Amino acid sequence: MTQRHRSAVPVDVCVIGAGQAGLAAGFYLQRADRERRRRGARPLTWVLLDAHDEPGGSWPDTWPSLRLFSPAAYSSLPGWPMPRWSGEDNPPAAHVVAYLRDYEQRYGLDVRRPVRVREVHRAPDDRLEVRTDHGDWSARVVVSATGTQERPFVPAVAGADEFEGVQLHTGSYRGPAPFAGRRVLVVGGANSAAQVAADLLPVVERLHWATLRPPRYLPDHVDGRVLFETATQAVRDRAAGRPSRGVASLGDVVAVPAVREARDHGGLRAVPMVERLTPSGARWPDGHEEPLDAVVWATGFRPALRHLRPLGLDSAEGRPLTEAPEGAVMPVRAVGEPRLLLLGYGDWCGPASATLVGVGRPAREAVAAAEALVDRDEAASGQD
């Protein structure tokens, strides 16, 4: 009897998550399988698991006015450019959802959904066992591409548990209508905070945008294209041992048109971070207080990696340590577990890998590493 869990379905590669990162991996897995068949090698078996009911990854959970940082032509996954957006400004979230849905269909990617992965374990037969709420999978390689949406981060602020108004994270923000005529505090100094503050400004009675330090706007002509190019060049510089200029050196906030309009003509200004929340509002370090009806935490997300806990990976700053596989540049492999690849969570697993345009190269290198491991396993089993 096999050592594998009796009910686990064997595959070469199991991809967890079918948002933009998972779909990019699916594209390269499909291409690798096609090439293997062309040269007469054993086909590659793989599966894409997704916890969502519908395509689109986390994009359907964003607010309607959210805009990409770049035009559609510079916001594409591998193989198929995002269709042009005919409206003003850059494409909204709904355009991205439609693109990801059509991308699945265009390439015939067999996404199993809704399937929620509970845990990933090492199996006795030198595989990884993926346990889900719809059966188990036994994989030679696991690509974890679960993103961050399921782990909103809210900082510890004194008095937050005493505040009697509404508190929500941008992960639950769906637009300004519920806040009309109210006094609102937006906390956070990056892009989501700036976009939500600009979204709220026309409808609220009073808006406070609190940041730890004054926001640094990128030059108005800089968009996602420049950010991606800068991040990619930084990786090349580091690989060549040259000093590099990272994306952070450019600034923190992309001045998309709505933010630029609010900044230049709508009175959008940041104030220092609050010292504490009170039952009815907030107090600042200088002692003055303001009444509030609601607080919106635009304070980011953390990688959704709970399913990997059984592996006991070495970590730093709350995330697994990663390295570049042999012959690769992108740090997509988990240190200490070569059968686990991490994709799309942020710069620590590839520059700009959390973006549509940036995830392509890390996905390509992750699939190349997965295929190499599968071939190595095949060669080893043939020698036994």
Disulfide bonds with the S-S distance in Angstrom:
none
